[in-house]
Amino acid sequence: MMRANKALPPRLIPSRGRPRSRSLCGRAAALRERVTALTVLGMVISALGVATFAVSMEGISAASSSDPFTSSWSLALPSDAAVASDSSTLVANLVTQYEDNYGTVGLDAGNFDGYPIVTVPADQPDVPISVSSGCNNFTVDTGTSVPIPPTAVPGTSSDHPLIIWQPSTNTEWEFWLATDTDGSWSACWGGELTNVSSSNGVFPAPYGVSASGISYLGTMITEADIESGSIDHMIAIQVVGGDCNGFVAPADRTDCGSAPGQVSEGTELRFPPGLAMPSGLTPFAQMVFRAIQNYGMIVTDQSGAVDIVGETSADWTGGGTDPITASWNGQPAYAALDGVPWSQLQVLAP
């Protein structure tokens, strides 16, 4: 779903109001690569002080990142993953996108427009959910009742997203323009994804929050990721509306038009395995760099700018500043990724 309301640099605020199908051999290689990548990642993070950061922030105790998509988004990329023949053109145009739209890759995360993840127990009672006036019927997929607790609050962005995760049933629900009216919920669109851990991480078309069908539960940066000191899964990125070209697998649909030379929804990107991480990055940017290098980044949606998606700080209950916001080292959301070498990205062959 296309959205606006970005975290914009003050000097640039305008005046306007899964994965690709892998063979069994490929999956085995991916798992081997993951073990190697995690070993190297731990050494690098330790050397850079990121691990120390992760356990020393006020109110934060040791934790582990736990992406539930163990058959898709949390598989490390093979080091020899094929690069698309037009990678250079696609990356150059992506860089132009963010340069022309506020001059930075921004964030919908932490204390700015992050997405809420509500984890519910097995005995969480179902509550009614209906289709908002003027919207299309998504309850064919989700049913008319969902285990949403009374404490659930949609995201504060114009999309008002809501993600419900029930580990006991291995099921997630994602809703767009979610609204709570005295315990009776409605939304304008949504979807249910079952068998999450063995799924490909994509909602059946045309359901789900993202216009590509790609799960945000599996691809957004979570507070647990940052608290643990590493992001062990593929990362979601949104691109500028109008500057994307249809869709490629693993996406199963799109709201993009035809824009040859631009990335598609479903496009996967990575930093080359041998690329050195620049110095001077915030702890957050260091973790993002390593995640993109080891697991990749995937285009999920159009937006008002180029930005990466993460969890809202409102989900954090550990006391003190939430891990995502704290990892920006005092920088605003729009500057938290400054110094990341986006021009060095590679587009992977679909």
Secondary structure, 3 states (H helix, E strand, C coil): CCCCCCCCCHHHCCCCCCCCCCCHHHHHHHHHHHHHHHHHHHHHHHHHCHHHHHHHCCCCCCCCCCCCCCCCCCCCCCCCCCECCCHHHHHHHHHHHHHHCCCCCEEEEECECCECEEECCCCCCCEEEEECCCCCCCHHHHCCEECCCCCCCCCCCCCCCEEEEEHHHCEEEEEECCEEECCEEEECEEEEECCHHHCCCECCCCCCCCCCCECCCCCCECHHHHHHCCCCCCEEEEEECCCCECECCCCCCCCCECCCCCCCECCEEECCCCCCCCCCCCHHHHHHHHHHHHCCEEEEEEECCCEEEEEEHHHCCCCCCCHHHHCCCCCCHHHCCCCCCHHHCEEECC
